[in-house]
Amino acid sequence: MADKICKTFKFIVVGGGIAGVTCVEQLSYGLPSADVALITAGLQIKTVINYKQVAKVLEEFDVEEKPASVLEEKFPNLTVIHSAVKTLYTQSHLVETADGNIYSYEKLCICSGARPKLLTQDRPFVLGIRDTDSAQEFQKQLTQARRIVVVGNGGIALELVYEVEGCEVIWAVKDKAIGNTFFDAGAAHFLIPSLSADKPERAAPCRRARYTTDDPKAGELQTFTSDRHSRRGAGPTESGSALGPDWHQGLVLKGTEWASRRVSVEYQCEVETIFTSEEMLNSQSQTPKPDTEVTWPVYVLLTNGKTFGCDFIVSATGVTPNTEPFLHGNNFALAEDGGLRVDDHMATSEPDVYAAGDVCTACWEHSPLWQQMRLWTQARQMGWHAGRCMAACVLSEAIELDFCFELFSHITQFFNYKVVLLGKFNAQGLGSDYELLLRYTKGQEYVKVVLQGGRMVGAVLIGETDLEETFENLILNRMDLTQYGEDLLNPNIDIEDYFD
């Protein structure tokens, strides 16, 4: 196979999402004389813009989709290869792409992200939203919709149910409250009124340009069988990079009834069965009757016994690491969640192969205040750290785990509220050995502090609280706050001046 090698690179990075692009940037900056290749199936890549270091660990940024050529113009030592990976040969350090080319590497980093866990792989009228193309397909199908069923309780579901207008939304969540991944019941109670309230006007249009290719002609409803859509009867196309923060901005998410927005939440239930309209007619004797006599393209029977007809179903039930096709013929160690196991240098079990972002699972001994969540902030941090580690290995330099892995931190936005999560924000892994302090102002802010042994170990901040930097400092400094008691959240005390 050696005689078929197209080119040899010092570094190859697979994946055009934030983890892959950040890794490429770090390698290109750190070793400008080294040949670097980015292998990506899509024409666009995701880049970080408007980066702001809010505090020592907490960071905020936007994501912009750009043509991959922008990276090549920026880094003369970079080559972008537009193809999917067909096979990885770790022992011979070779990558074969779908277009038949073979490339050799000294170090390789897998940043292939994750793919949606679809409710079903073989049912029509089931959509998964993961990348830009699938989000645009959702927008197109929504224009014809009277009612949709959204299944899931993570970030995509939270954003989607709030943004959709002119269409009835049935939201099926398996938990007792919405947003269980991010919030407790108190925060969910704070947010729920936003689903029925009028949405405020957007202060400004989306700041991020979108570069798109021509879509195929509109046809029948498409079934999502991978990260991107494929027409029924055709093979799946290659997946694009995952959606970024505020992915819905720039999309018009309106159904057929433009003036209305109705969201009904069905708690503690999952999808039991999906029926087409024909199957529903043939199984009326065994199946609970749907909630209306209107004929729908598809019906959903939930485990709470209710049946809903709808125009289509949105499967937003999480993601699974996208490890295909890297496993074939190789001996990667996998974590329980299916991710590639990586150590504190982002190295996998295979020689000279690293991984970063959603595709990997952090298997080093974690800081007591950090946990892995497959979010944009961690994709950027992992990609940056992987690039540093790969370069350091080539240069025979020692490197330690970056400080960003000392404290979990994330800034996002749900239901038009700024949301900041710090440390063990939901008391993860603390058992019953913790106490909570709460400050709640309806329609304005929700502040929760998690204390253990008198020290702050986590916080949830919803709204414009201006507490994130102070709380991060208190968590990192491990200050004993016992003497302050509930005054810690007293709105009449300027807590920032109090501790600074």
C-alpha positions in Angstrom: 0.0 0.0 0.0 3.0 2.3 0.5 3.4 2.8 -3.2 -0.2 4.3 -3.3 0.5 7.0 -0.7 -0.5 10.4 -2.0 1.3 12.5 0.6 2.8 12.2 4.0 1.9 14.6 6.7 3.4 15.3 10.1 -0.2 15.7 11.5 -3.6 14.7 10.2 -6.8 15.8 11.9 -10.1 14.2 11.0 -13.3 16.4 11.4 -14.3 19.9 10.6 -16.1 20.7 13.8 -14.9 22.9 16.6 -12.6 20.3 18.1 -10.9 19.5 14.8 -10.5 23.1 13.6 -9.2 24.2 17.0 -6.7 21.3 17.0 -5.6 22.3 13.5 -5.2 25.9 14.5 -3.1 25.0 17.5 -0.8 22.7 15.5 -0.4 25.2 12.7 0.4 28.0 15.1 2.7 25.9 17.2 4.6 24.2 14.4 4.3 26.4 11.3 6.9 24.4 9.4 5.0 21.1 9.9 2.7 19.7 7.2 -0.8 19.5 8.6 -3.9 18.0 6.9 -7.5 18.4 7.8 -9.8 15.7 6.5 -13.4 16.7 6.4 -16.4 15.5 4.4 -18.1 18.8 4.4 -17.4 21.9 2.4 -17.7 24.1 5.5 -15.9 24.1 8.8 -16.9 25.5 12.3 -14.7 28.3 13.7 -14.7 30.1 17.0 -15.5 33.8 16.8 -16.2 36.6 19.4 -14.1 34.7 21.9 -14.2 36.2 25.4 -12.4 34.9 28.5 -15.1 35.7 31.1 -13.1 34.4 34.1 -10.1 32.1 34.7 -11.9 29.1 33.3 -15.3 30.3 32.1 -15.3 31.3 28.4 -17.9 32.6 26.0 -17.8 32.4 22.2 -19.9 32.2 19.1 -19.5 29.7 16.3 -19.3 30.7 12.6 -19.6 28.3 9.6 -17.0 29.2 7.0 -15.6 27.6 3.8 -12.7 25.3 4.6 -10.6 27.4 2.2 -10.5 30.1 4.8 -8.2 27.9 7.0 -5.9 27.2 4.1 -5.5 30.9 3.4 -4.7 31.5 7.0 -2.2 28.6 7.4 0.2 28.0 4.4 1.3 24.7 6.0 -2.3 23.3 6.0 -4.0 21.1 3.4 -7.7 20.5 3.5 -8.9 17.2 2.1 -12.6 17.1 1.2 -13.5 13.5 1.7 -14.7 11.1 4.3 -12.4 8.6 6.0 -12.9 5.1 4.6 -10.4 3.1 6.6 -7.8 3.9 9.3 -4.7 1.7 9.5 -3.1 2.5 12.9 -0.2 0.1 12.7 1.0 1.4 9.4 0.0 5.0 10.1 -2.2 5.3 7.0 -5.6 6.9 6.3 -7.6 5.8 3.3 -10.3 8.3 2.2 -13.6 7.6 0.4 -12.2 9.0 -2.8 -9.6 6.2 -2.9 -6.6 8.3 -1.8 -4.2 7.2 1.0 -2.3 9.5 3.3 0.5 8.8 5.8 0.8 10.5 9.1 3.1 10.8 12.1 0.4 11.9 14.5 -3.4 11.7 13.9 -6.3 13.2 15.9 -9.8 11.9 15.5 -12.4 14.7 16.0 -15.4 13.1 14.2 -18.0 14.2 16.8 -21.1 12.3 17.5 -24.3 11.3 15.7 -27.9 11.5 16.9 -29.5 8.5 18.7 -32.6 8.2 16.5 -35.8 6.7 17.9 -35.8 4.4 14.9 -33.7 3.9 11.8 -36.3 2.6 9.5 -39.4 4.8 10.0 -40.4 7.7 7.8 -41.4 11.0 9.3 -38.6 10.8 12.0 -36.1 13.6 11.9 -32.8 14.0 13.8 -31.2 17.4 14.1 -27.4 17.5 14.4 -25.8 19.5 11.7 -26.6 22.6 9.6 -28.1 20.6 6.7 -30.5 18.7 9.0 -31.5 21.9 10.7 -32.3 23.4 7.3 -34.3 20.3 6.4 -36.3 20.6 9.6 -37.0 24.3 8.8 -38.3 23.2 5.3 -40.6 20.4 6.7 -41.9 22.7 9.5 -43.4 25.1 6.9 -45.9 22.3 6.1 -46.6 21.3 9.7 -49.6 21.7 11.9 -48.3 19.7 14.8 -44.9 18.0 15.6 -43.8 15.7 18.4 -40.4 16.4 20.0 -38.9 13.6 21.9 -35.9 14.4 24.2 -34.9 16.6 27.1 -31.4 17.9 26.1 -30.1 21.1 24.7 -31.5 20.7 21.1 -35.0 19.9 22.4 -34.9 22.9 24.8 -33.9 25.3 22.1 -36.3 23.8 19.5 -39.5 23.9 21.5 -39.0 27.5 22.4 -38.1 28.7 18.9 -40.9 26.9 16.9 -43.9 29.2 16.1 -47.1 28.7 14.2 -47.2 25.0 15.0 -48.5 22.9 17.9 -45.7 21.1 19.8 -46.1 18.0 21.9 -42.9 17.6 23.9 -42.3 14.1 25.4 -39.7 14.0 28.1 -38.7 11.0 30.2 -38.0 13.0 33.3 -40.2 14.8 35.9 -39.0 18.2 34.7 -37.7 19.8 31.5 -34.0 20.3 30.9 -33.0 17.5 33.3 -29.5 17.4 31.9 -28.8 21.0 32.9 -31.4 21.9 35.6 -33.1 20.8 38.7 -36.9 21.1 39.2 -36.6 24.6 40.5 -34.9 25.9 37.5 -37.3 24.1 35.2 -40.2 25.7 37.1 -38.6 29.1 36.5 -38.3 28.5 32.8 -41.7 26.8 32.0 -43.7 30.1 31.8 -41.5 31.1 28.9 -43.2 28.4 26.8 -46.5 30.2 26.9 -45.3 33.8 27.1 -44.8 36.0 24.0 -41.2 35.8 22.8 -39.3 39.1 22.9 -38.1 40.7 19.7 -34.5 39.8 18.9 -32.2 42.7 19.6 -30.1 42.0 16.5 -29.9 39.7 13.6 -27.7 36.6 13.7 -24.1 37.8 13.7 -22.8 34.7 12.0 -22.7 34.2 8.3 -24.0 30.9 6.9 -22.4 29.4 3.8 -24.6 26.7 2.2 -24.6 24.6 -0.8 -27.6 24.1 -3.0 -30.1 21.7 -1.5 -31.6 18.8 -3.6 -35.0 19.5 -4.9 -37.7 19.2 -2.4 -39.4 15.8 -2.5 -41.1 13.6 -0.1 -40.3 13.8 3.6 -36.8 12.6 4.3 -35.8 10.1 7.0 -32.6 10.9 8.9 -30.5 7.8 9.3 -27.2 9.4 10.2 -26.0 12.8 11.1 -27.3 14.1 7.8 -30.4 13.2 5.9 -30.8 10.7 3.1 -33.7 10.1 0.9 -35.6 6.9 1.5 -34.2 4.2 -0.6 -30.8 5.9 -0.9 -27.7 5.5 1.1 -26.8 8.0 3.8 -24.6 11.0 2.9 -21.7 12.1 4.9 -22.4 14.0 8.1 -21.5 17.6 8.6 -20.2 19.3 11.7 -22.5 19.6 14.7 -24.7 22.6 15.3 -23.2 25.5 17.2 -24.6 27.8 19.9 -27.7 29.7 18.7 -28.0 27.2 15.8 -31.7 28.3 15.2 -30.7 32.0 14.5 -31.0 32.6 10.8 -33.7 29.9 10.5 -37.4 30.8 10.2 -39.0 28.1 12.4 -42.6 28.6 11.6 -45.4 26.1 10.9 -48.6 26.6 8.9 -50.4 28.7 11.6 -48.1 31.6 11.8 -49.8 33.5 14.6 -49.8 30.8 17.3 -47.4 28.9 19.4 -48.6 26.0 21.6 -46.4 23.7 23.6 -47.8 20.8 25.6 -45.3 18.8 27.8 -45.8 15.1 28.5 -43.7 14.2 31.5 -42.1 10.9 32.5 -42.8 9.1 29.3 -41.1 7.8 26.2 -42.1 6.6 22.8 -43.6 3.1 22.8 -44.6 2.8 19.2 -44.7 4.8 16.0 -47.5 4.2 13.5 -48.1 5.4 10.0 -51.7 6.5 9.3 -52.3 3.2 7.5 -51.0 1.2 10.5 -53.1 3.2 12.8 -56.3 2.4 10.8 -55.4 -1.3 10.9 -54.7 -1.4 14.6 -57.4 0.7 16.2 -58.6 -2.3 18.2 -55.3 -2.8 19.9 -54.1 0.9 20.1 -55.5 3.7 22.2 -57.4 6.1 20.0 -55.5 9.3 19.1 -56.5 12.6 20.6 -58.2 13.8 17.5 -60.2 12.6 14.5 -57.9 14.5 12.1 -55.9 12.3 9.9 -52.1 12.6 10.4 -49.2 11.2 8.5 -47.7 9.5 11.6 -48.9 8.7 15.1 -46.9 8.3 18.4 -48.0 6.0 21.2 -46.3 7.2 24.5 -45.7 5.0 27.5 -48.2 7.1 29.5 -50.9 5.6 27.3 -51.5 8.7 25.2 -51.5 8.7 21.4 -50.8 11.8 19.3 -51.0 12.3 15.6 -48.5 14.7 14.0 -46.9 15.7 10.8 -43.5 14.4 11.8 -41.4 13.5 14.9 -38.2 15.2 16.0 -35.8 12.7 17.7 -33.6 14.7 20.1 -32.7 12.0 22.5 -29.0 12.5 22.7 -25.9 11.5 20.7 -23.5 8.6 20.5 -19.8 9.0 19.7 -19.2 8.8 15.9 -16.4 6.2 16.0 -17.1 4.7 12.5 -15.0 3.7 10.5 -12.0 4.0 12.8 -12.7 0.8 14.7 -12.4 -1.7 11.8 -9.2 -3.7 12.1 -7.9 -1.6 15.0 -7.8 -2.1 18.7 -9.1 1.1 20.2 -10.2 0.9 23.8 -13.7 2.1 24.2 -15.5 3.6 27.2 -18.9 2.5 28.4 -20.6 5.3 26.4 -18.9 4.1 23.2 -16.4 6.9 23.1 -12.7 6.4 22.3 -10.9 6.3 25.7 -8.3 9.1 26.0 -5.8 9.9 28.7 -4.9 13.3 30.0 -2.8 13.9 26.9 -5.9 13.1 24.7 -4.1 10.0 23.5 -6.1 6.9 22.6 -4.9 3.3 23.1 -3.6 3.1 19.5 0.0 4.4 18.9 0.2 8.1 17.8 -3.6 8.4 17.6 -5.3 11.1 19.6 -9.0 12.1 19.9 -10.9 15.2 21.0 -14.5 16.4 21.3 -17.6 14.3 21.3 -16.0 11.2 19.8 -13.9 10.6 22.9 -14.4 9.9 26.6 -12.1 11.5 29.1 -10.7 8.5 31.1 -8.1 10.2 33.3 -8.7 10.9 37.0 -11.0 13.9 36.9 -10.8 17.0 39.1 -13.4 16.8 41.8 -15.2 19.8 40.2 -15.1 18.7 36.5 -17.2 16.3 34.5 -17.3 15.6 30.8 -20.4 16.8 28.9 -20.5 16.8 25.2 -20.8 20.5 24.7 -19.2 23.1 22.5 -17.0 24.6 25.3 -15.4 21.2 25.9 -14.9 20.4 22.2 -12.9 23.6 21.9 -10.9 22.9 25.1 -10.2 19.3 24.1 -9.2 20.2 20.6 -6.8 22.9 21.8 -5.3 20.6 24.4 -4.9 17.7 21.9 -3.0 20.0 19.5 -0.7 21.1 22.3 0.0 17.5 23.3 0.6 16.3 19.8 3.1 19.1 19.1 4.8 18.6 22.5 5.2 14.9 21.8 7.0 15.6 18.5 9.2 18.2 20.2 9.9 15.8 23.1 8.5 18.4 25.6 6.6 17.6 28.8 3.1 19.0 29.1 0.5 18.9 31.9 -3.3 18.8 31.7 -4.6 22.2 31.0 -6.1 24.2 33.9 -9.5 24.4 32.1 -10.1 20.8 33.2 -10.0 21.9 36.8 -13.6 23.2 36.8 -16.6 22.4 34.7 -17.9 25.7 33.2 -20.4 26.4 30.4 -22.3 29.5 29.2 -25.3 29.1 26.9 -28.8 30.4 26.4 -32.2 28.8 26.9 -35.6 30.4 26.5 -33.9 33.7 25.9 -32.2 33.6 29.3 -28.4 33.6 29.8 -27.4 30.3 31.5 -24.1 29.7 33.4 -23.2 26.3 34.8 -20.3 25.9 37.1 -18.7 22.9 38.8 -21.1 20.3 40.3 -24.0 22.5 39.3 -26.6 19.7 39.9 -24.7 18.2 42.8 -23.5 15.4 40.5 -21.8 12.6 42.5 -22.3 14.3 45.9 -24.9 12.0 47.2 -26.8 13.6 50.0 -23.7 15.4 51.4 -24.5 18.9 50.2 -26.8 21.9 50.8 -28.4 24.4 48.4 -28.9 28.1 48.5 -31.5 29.6 46.2 -32.5 33.0 44.9 -35.5 33.3 42.7 -37.0 36.3 41.0 -39.9 35.4 38.7 -39.2 36.3 35.1 -35.7 37.7 36.0 -33.2 35.4 37.5 -32.7 32.0 39.1 -29.6 31.5 41.2 -28.6 28.2 42.8 -25.5 27.5 44.8 -24.3 24.0 45.8 -22.3 23.9 49.0 -20.4 21.0 50.5 -18.6 21.4 53.9 -19.3 25.1 53.8 -17.5 25.5 50.4 -19.1 26.3 47.1 -18.7 23.4 44.7 -21.3 24.3 42.0 -23.7 26.9 40.8 -26.5 27.5 38.3 -27.1 31.1 37.1 -30.1 31.9 34.9 -30.6 35.5 33.8 -28.3 38.5 33.9 -26.9 37.9 37.4 -23.3 39.2 36.9 -22.2 36.6 39.5 -20.3 34.2 37.3 -16.8 35.5 37.8 -17.2 35.9 41.6 -18.7 32.4 41.9 -15.9 30.8 39.8 -13.4 32.4 42.1 -15.1 31.2 45.2 -15.3 27.7 43.8 -11.6 27.6 42.7 -10.4 29.2 45.9 -12.2 26.7 48.1 -13.1 29.5 50.6 -15.0 28.5 53.7 -18.3 30.4 53.4 -20.0 29.1 56.5 -20.0 32.4 58.3 -21.9 34.2 55.5 -24.9 31.8 55.5 -27.8 33.0 53.3 -26.2 36.5 53.0 -24.2 34.9 50.2 -27.2 35.4 47.9 -28.6 38.5 49.5 -29.4 40.8 46.6 -28.8 43.9 48.8 -25.2 43.0 49.2 -22.7 43.6 46.4 -21.1 40.2 46.7 -18.4 41.0 44.1 -17.0 43.8 46.2 -17.7 41.8 49.4 -15.2 39.0 48.4 -12.8 40.9 46.2 
